[in-house]
Amino acid sequence: MISLNPKDLSTGKLHGYLLSAVAPRPIAFASTIDADGNPNLSPFSFFNVFSANPPILIFSPARRVRDNTTKHTLQNVEAIKEVVINVVNYDIVHQMSLSSTEYPEGVNEFEKAGLTMLPSDEVKPFRVAESPVQFECKVNDIVHLGTEGGAGNLVICEVVKLHIADEVMNADSTINQEALDLVARAGGSYYSRAKRGFFEIPKPLKTIGIGVDGLPEHVRNSMILTGNNLGMLANIAALPHKKEVDKFIEDVSERYPDIKTASHRKKHKLARNYLSYGDVESAWKLLLS
């Protein structure tokens, strides 16, 4: 492993490391207008949600590394303290990328990218009609983090209205993550498509789990089970009872005739297989047999 002091790196090199390592990042497709009412549209991956009460989103149009200039979006939100943050799904990812071209001031990126300007209800900037979720925001504050190239500018936005497309809603009024099909930014020219990479992890129990330190020693120090495996096993409130273990072993003994005399290593391999399917209970019964 190499260890680096940021002060010893060029801004460009450090910028590359940061964007490649802190990824994937959600994309704020920010729609603004300038003092003359000209629309502007640009994506930013220094972005996230930071509060629900009040509802706060923050994105950062950083100063350009190469020449220390600022982006039109930053100039616009300083002049007109309003913005619409549109999410980016796979259907519009190439149009979003096209809009990031550094067109001259006053050029309408909606038109360049072939996206539809949709009037907002509470703010002046337009919404991206093709985006499945749009947040109309007032700009509460702008925090300038520096004056040199690469310095961020935190645009703190309060959501005053949000719009969610019917086709990404579940029957219970929650958002269907697969239907939303968001994309995210990584380093270089890389993006990721959330729909293809989703997996679920049960939240820690409301009751207190036993924790990794509560695992039997042969499990905790296993050369077969991974850290993720141990995390799954530790997220239980109590170990299975002996009667449950014995019954399970009887049930699987036809499939695994030598299971009663098998080594820890073999049982750990079998348990890891059960864990790969999310069957923590069966994995535990194997490990305790």
Contacts in CASP RR format, 6 or more apart in sequence:
PFRMAT RR
TARGET T0000
AUTHOR 0000-0000-0000
METHOD contacts of the structure
MODEL  1
MISLNPKDLSTGKLHGYLLSAVAPRPIAFASTIDADGNPNLSPFSFFNVF
SANPPILIFSPARRVRDNTTKHTLQNVEAIKEVVINVVNYDIVHQMSLSS
TEYPEGVNEFEKAGLTMLPSDEVKPFRVAESPVQFECKVNDIVHLGTEGG
AGNLVICEVVKLHIADEVMNADSTINQEALDLVARAGGSYYSRAKRGFFE
IPKPLKTIGIGVDGLPEHVRNSMILTGNNLGMLANIAALPHKKEVDKFIE
DVSERYPDIKTASHRKKHKLARNYLSYGDVESAWKLLLS
4 17 0 8 1.000
6 14 0 8 1.000
9 17 0 8 1.000
11 65 0 8 1.000
11 148 0 8 1.000
11 149 0 8 1.000
11 150 0 8 1.000
12 65 0 8 1.000
15 65 0 8 1.000
15 150 0 8 1.000
16 187 0 8 1.000
16 188 0 8 1.000
19 25 0 8 1.000
19 45 0 8 1.000
19 185 0 8 1.000
19 186 0 8 1.000
19 187 0 8 1.000
19 188 0 8 1.000
20 186 0 8 1.000
20 187 0 8 1.000
20 188 0 8 1.000
23 184 0 8 1.000
23 185 0 8 1.000
23 186 0 8 1.000
23 187 0 8 1.000
23 190 0 8 1.000
23 192 0 8 1.000
24 184 0 8 1.000
24 185 0 8 1.000
24 186 0 8 1.000
24 191 0 8 1.000
24 192 0 8 1.000
24 194 0 8 1.000
25 45 0 8 1.000
25 46 0 8 1.000
25 47 0 8 1.000
25 48 0 8 1.000
25 184 0 8 1.000
25 185 0 8 1.000
25 186 0 8 1.000
26 45 0 8 1.000
26 47 0 8 1.000
26 48 0 8 1.000
26 87 0 8 1.000
26 182 0 8 1.000
26 184 0 8 1.000
26 185 0 8 1.000
27 43 0 8 1.000
27 44 0 8 1.000
27 45 0 8 1.000
27 47 0 8 1.000
27 87 0 8 1.000
27 88 0 8 1.000
27 96 0 8 1.000
27 183 0 8 1.000
27 184 0 8 1.000
27 185 0 8 1.000
28 43 0 8 1.000
28 44 0 8 1.000
28 45 0 8 1.000
28 47 0 8 1.000
28 57 0 8 1.000
28 59 0 8 1.000
28 85 0 8 1.000
28 86 0 8 1.000
29 41 0 8 1.000
29 42 0 8 1.000
29 43 0 8 1.000
29 85 0 8 1.000
29 86 0 8 1.000
29 87 0 8 1.000
29 88 0 8 1.000
29 96 0 8 1.000
29 99 0 8 1.000
29 128 0 8 1.000
29 131 0 8 1.000
30 41 0 8 1.000
30 42 0 8 1.000
30 43 0 8 1.000
30 44 0 8 1.000
30 59 0 8 1.000
30 61 0 8 1.000
30 73 0 8 1.000
30 83 0 8 1.000
30 84 0 8 1.000
30 85 0 8 1.000
30 86 0 8 1.000
31 39 0 8 1.000
31 40 0 8 1.000
31 41 0 8 1.000
31 83 0 8 1.000
31 84 0 8 1.000
31 85 0 8 1.000
31 86 0 8 1.000
31 110 0 8 1.000
31 125 0 8 1.000
31 126 0 8 1.000
31 127 0 8 1.000
31 128 0 8 1.000
32 39 0 8 1.000
32 40 0 8 1.000
32 41 0 8 1.000
32 72 0 8 1.000
32 73 0 8 1.000
32 76 0 8 1.000
32 77 0 8 1.000
32 80 0 8 1.000
32 82 0 8 1.000
32 83 0 8 1.000
32 84 0 8 1.000
32 125 0 8 1.000
33 39 0 8 1.000
33 40 0 8 1.000
33 76 0 8 1.000
33 80 0 8 1.000
33 82 0 8 1.000
33 124 0 8 1.000
33 125 0 8 1.000
33 126 0 8 1.000
34 40 0 8 1.000
34 72 0 8 1.000
34 75 0 8 1.000
34 76 0 8 1.000
34 79 0 8 1.000
34 80 0 8 1.000
34 105 0 8 1.000
34 106 0 8 1.000
35 79 0 8 1.000
35 80 0 8 1.000
37 80 0 8 1.000
37 124 0 8 1.000
38 106 0 8 1.000
38 108 0 8 1.000
39 108 0 8 1.000
39 109 0 8 1.000
39 110 0 8 1.000
39 117 0 8 1.000
39 125 0 8 1.000
39 126 0 8 1.000
40 72 0 8 1.000
40 73 0 8 1.000
40 76 0 8 1.000
40 106 0 8 1.000
40 108 0 8 1.000
40 109 0 8 1.000
41 99 0 8 1.000
41 108 0 8 1.000
41 109 0 8 1.000
41 110 0 8 1.000
41 113 0 8 1.000
41 115 0 8 1.000
41 128 0 8 1.000
42 61 0 8 1.000
42 71 0 8 1.000
42 72 0 8 1.000
42 73 0 8 1.000
42 99 0 8 1.000
42 100 0 8 1.000
42 109 0 8 1.000
43 88 0 8 1.000
43 96 0 8 1.000
43 97 0 8 1.000
43 99 0 8 1.000
43 100 0 8 1.000
43 185 0 8 1.000
44 59 0 8 1.000
44 60 0 8 1.000
44 61 0 8 1.000
44 73 0 8 1.000
45 184 0 8 1.000
45 185 0 8 1.000
46 59 0 8 1.000
46 60 0 8 1.000
46 61 0 8 1.000
46 62 0 8 1.000
46 152 0 8 1.000
47 57 0 8 1.000
47 58 0 8 1.000
47 59 0 8 1.000
47 60 0 8 1.000
47 85 0 8 1.000
48 57 0 8 1.000
48 58 0 8 1.000
49 55 0 8 1.000
49 56 0 8 1.000
49 57 0 8 1.000
50 56 0 8 1.000
50 57 0 8 1.000
50 58 0 8 1.000
54 158 0 8 1.000
55 158 0 8 1.000
55 159 0 8 1.000
56 140 0 8 1.000
56 156 0 8 1.000
56 157 0 8 1.000
56 158 0 8 1.000
56 159 0 8 1.000
57 85 0 8 1.000
57 135 0 8 1.000
57 137 0 8 1.000
57 157 0 8 1.000
57 159 0 8 1.000
58 154 0 8 1.000
58 155 0 8 1.000
58 156 0 8 1.000
58 157 0 8 1.000
59 85 0 8 1.000
59 154 0 8 1.000
59 155 0 8 1.000
59 157 0 8 1.000
60 145 0 8 1.000
60 152 0 8 1.000
60 153 0 8 1.000
60 154 0 8 1.000
60 155 0 8 1.000
61 70 0 8 1.000
61 71 0 8 1.000
61 73 0 8 1.000
61 74 0 8 1.000
61 152 0 8 1.000
61 153 0 8 1.000
61 155 0 8 1.000
62 149 0 8 1.000
62 150 0 8 1.000
62 151 0 8 1.000
62 152 0 8 1.000
62 153 0 8 1.000
63 69 0 8 1.000
63 70 0 8 1.000
63 146 0 8 1.000
63 147 0 8 1.000
63 148 0 8 1.000
63 149 0 8 1.000
63 150 0 8 1.000
63 151 0 8 1.000
63 152 0 8 1.000
63 153 0 8 1.000
64 70 0 8 1.000
64 71 0 8 1.000
64 149 0 8 1.000
64 150 0 8 1.000
65 149 0 8 1.000
65 150 0 8 1.000
67 149 0 8 1.000
68 148 0 8 1.000
68 149 0 8 1.000
68 150 0 8 1.000
70 153 0 8 1.000
72 105 0 8 1.000
72 106 0 8 1.000
73 83 0 8 1.000
74 142 0 8 1.000
74 153 0 8 1.000
74 155 0 8 1.000
76 83 0 8 1.000
77 83 0 8 1.000
77 139 0 8 1.000
77 142 0 8 1.000
77 155 0 8 1.000
78 142 0 8 1.000
80 124 0 8 1.000
80 125 0 8 1.000
81 138 0 8 1.000
81 139 0 8 1.000
82 123 0 8 1.000
82 124 0 8 1.000
82 125 0 8 1.000
82 136 0 8 1.000
82 137 0 8 1.000
82 138 0 8 1.000
82 139 0 8 1.000
83 123 0 8 1.000
83 125 0 8 1.000
83 137 0 8 1.000
83 139 0 8 1.000
83 155 0 8 1.000
83 157 0 8 1.000
84 120 0 8 1.000
84 123 0 8 1.000
84 125 0 8 1.000
84 126 0 8 1.000
84 127 0 8 1.000
84 128 0 8 1.000
84 134 0 8 1.000
84 135 0 8 1.000
84 136 0 8 1.000
84 137 0 8 1.000
85 134 0 8 1.000
85 135 0 8 1.000
85 137 0 8 1.000
85 157 0 8 1.000
86 127 0 8 1.000
86 128 0 8 1.000
86 131 0 8 1.000
86 133 0 8 1.000
86 134 0 8 1.000
86 135 0 8 1.000
87 131 0 8 1.000
87 132 0 8 1.000
87 133 0 8 1.000
87 134 0 8 1.000
87 180 0 8 1.000
87 182 0 8 1.000
88 96 0 8 1.000
88 131 0 8 1.000
88 182 0 8 1.000
88 183 0 8 1.000
89 131 0 8 1.000
89 132 0 8 1.000
89 180 0 8 1.000
89 181 0 8 1.000
89 182 0 8 1.000
89 183 0 8 1.000
90 181 0 8 1.000
90 182 0 8 1.000
90 183 0 8 1.000
90 193 0 8 1.000
90 195 0 8 1.000
91 130 0 8 1.000
91 181 0 8 1.000
92 115 0 8 1.000
92 128 0 8 1.000
92 130 0 8 1.000
92 131 0 8 1.000
93 183 0 8 1.000
93 191 0 8 1.000
95 113 0 8 1.000
95 114 0 8 1.000
95 115 0 8 1.000
95 130 0 8 1.000
96 113 0 8 1.000
98 112 0 8 1.000
98 113 0 8 1.000
99 109 0 8 1.000
99 110 0 8 1.000
99 112 0 8 1.000
99 113 0 8 1.000
99 115 0 8 1.000
101 109 0 8 1.000
101 112 0 8 1.000
103 109 0 8 1.000
103 112 0 8 1.000
109 115 0 8 1.000
110 116 0 8 1.000
110 117 0 8 1.000
110 126 0 8 1.000
110 128 0 8 1.000
115 128 0 8 1.000
115 129 0 8 1.000
115 130 0 8 1.000
116 128 0 8 1.000
116 129 0 8 1.000
116 130 0 8 1.000
117 126 0 8 1.000
117 127 0 8 1.000
117 128 0 8 1.000
117 129 0 8 1.000
118 126 0 8 1.000
118 127 0 8 1.000
118 128 0 8 1.000
118 129 0 8 1.000
118 134 0 8 1.000
119 126 0 8 1.000
119 127 0 8 1.000
120 126 0 8 1.000
120 127 0 8 1.000
120 136 0 8 1.000
120 161 0 8 1.000
121 136 0 8 1.000
121 161 0 8 1.000
122 136 0 8 1.000
122 160 0 8 1.000
122 161 0 8 1.000
123 136 0 8 1.000
123 137 0 8 1.000
123 138 0 8 1.000
123 160 0 8 1.000
127 134 0 8 1.000
127 136 0 8 1.000
127 163 0 8 1.000
128 134 0 8 1.000
132 164 0 8 1.000
132 165 0 8 1.000
132 167 0 8 1.000
132 168 0 8 1.000
132 180 0 8 1.000
133 162 0 8 1.000
133 163 0 8 1.000
133 164 0 8 1.000
133 165 0 8 1.000
133 168 0 8 1.000
133 175 0 8 1.000
133 180 0 8 1.000
134 162 0 8 1.000
134 163 0 8 1.000
135 157 0 8 1.000
135 159 0 8 1.000
135 161 0 8 1.000
135 162 0 8 1.000
136 159 0 8 1.000
136 160 0 8 1.000
136 161 0 8 1.000
136 162 0 8 1.000
136 163 0 8 1.000
137 157 0 8 1.000
137 158 0 8 1.000
137 159 0 8 1.000
137 160 0 8 1.000
138 157 0 8 1.000
138 158 0 8 1.000
138 160 0 8 1.000
139 155 0 8 1.000
139 156 0 8 1.000
139 157 0 8 1.000
139 158 0 8 1.000
140 156 0 8 1.000
140 157 0 8 1.000
140 158 0 8 1.000
141 154 0 8 1.000
141 156 0 8 1.000
142 153 0 8 1.000
142 154 0 8 1.000
142 155 0 8 1.000
142 156 0 8 1.000
143 153 0 8 1.000
143 154 0 8 1.000
143 156 0 8 1.000
144 151 0 8 1.000
144 152 0 8 1.000
144 153 0 8 1.000
145 151 0 8 1.000
145 152 0 8 1.000
145 153 0 8 1.000
145 154 0 8 1.000
146 152 0 8 1.000
164 175 0 8 1.000
167 179 0 8 1.000
168 175 0 8 1.000
168 176 0 8 1.000
168 179 0 8 1.000
168 180 0 8 1.000
169 175 0 8 1.000
169 176 0 8 1.000
170 176 0 8 1.000
177 194 0 8 1.000
177 195 0 8 1.000
177 198 0 8 1.000
178 195 0 8 1.000
178 198 0 8 1.000
180 194 0 8 1.000
180 195 0 8 1.000
181 193 0 8 1.000
181 194 0 8 1.000
181 195 0 8 1.000
182 193 0 8 1.000
182 194 0 8 1.000
182 195 0 8 1.000
183 191 0 8 1.000
183 192 0 8 1.000
183 193 0 8 1.000
183 194 0 8 1.000
184 191 0 8 1.000
184 192 0 8 1.000
184 194 0 8 1.000
185 191 0 8 1.000
186 192 0 8 1.000
202 235 0 8 1.000
204 235 0 8 1.000
205 235 0 8 1.000
205 236 0 8 1.000
205 237 0 8 1.000
207 237 0 8 1.000
208 237 0 8 1.000
209 234 0 8 1.000
209 235 0 8 1.000
209 236 0 8 1.000
209 237 0 8 1.000
210 234 0 8 1.000
210 236 0 8 1.000
210 237 0 8 1.000
210 238 0 8 1.000
210 239 0 8 1.000
211 231 0 8 1.000
211 234 0 8 1.000
211 235 0 8 1.000
212 220 0 8 1.000
212 230 0 8 1.000
212 231 0 8 1.000
212 234 0 8 1.000
213 220 0 8 1.000
214 220 0 8 1.000
214 234 0 8 1.000
215 230 0 8 1.000
215 233 0 8 1.000
215 234 0 8 1.000
216 287 0 8 1.000
216 288 0 8 1.000
218 264 0 8 1.000
219 225 0 8 1.000
219 230 0 8 1.000
219 233 0 8 1.000
219 268 0 8 1.000
219 287 0 8 1.000
220 230 0 8 1.000
222 229 0 8 1.000
222 230 0 8 1.000
222 264 0 8 1.000
222 268 0 8 1.000
223 265 0 8 1.000
223 268 0 8 1.000
224 265 0 8 1.000
224 268 0 8 1.000
224 269 0 8 1.000
224 272 0 8 1.000
225 233 0 8 1.000
225 268 0 8 1.000
225 271 0 8 1.000
225 272 0 8 1.000
225 275 0 8 1.000
226 272 0 8 1.000
229 271 0 8 1.000
229 272 0 8 1.000
229 275 0 8 1.000
232 275 0 8 1.000
232 278 0 8 1.000
232 280 0 8 1.000
232 283 0 8 1.000
233 275 0 8 1.000
233 280 0 8 1.000
233 283 0 8 1.000
233 284 0 8 1.000
233 287 0 8 1.000
235 280 0 8 1.000
236 280 0 8 1.000
236 284 0 8 1.000
239 284 0 8 1.000
239 288 0 8 1.000
240 248 0 8 1.000
240 281 0 8 1.000
240 284 0 8 1.000
240 285 0 8 1.000
240 288 0 8 1.000
242 288 0 8 1.000
244 285 0 8 1.000
245 285 0 8 1.000
245 288 0 8 1.000
245 289 0 8 1.000
246 289 0 8 1.000
248 282 0 8 1.000
248 285 0 8 1.000
248 286 0 8 1.000
248 289 0 8 1.000
249 259 0 8 1.000
249 260 0 8 1.000
249 285 0 8 1.000
249 286 0 8 1.000
249 289 0 8 1.000
252 259 0 8 1.000
253 259 0 8 1.000
253 260 0 8 1.000
256 262 0 8 1.000
256 270 0 8 1.000
259 267 0 8 1.000
259 270 0 8 1.000
259 286 0 8 1.000
259 289 0 8 1.000
260 289 0 8 1.000
262 270 0 8 1.000
267 286 0 8 1.000
267 287 0 8 1.000
267 289 0 8 1.000
268 287 0 8 1.000
270 286 0 8 1.000
271 282 0 8 1.000
271 283 0 8 1.000
271 284 0 8 1.000
271 286 0 8 1.000
271 287 0 8 1.000
272 283 0 8 1.000
274 280 0 8 1.000
274 282 0 8 1.000
274 283 0 8 1.000
274 286 0 8 1.000
275 283 0 8 1.000
END
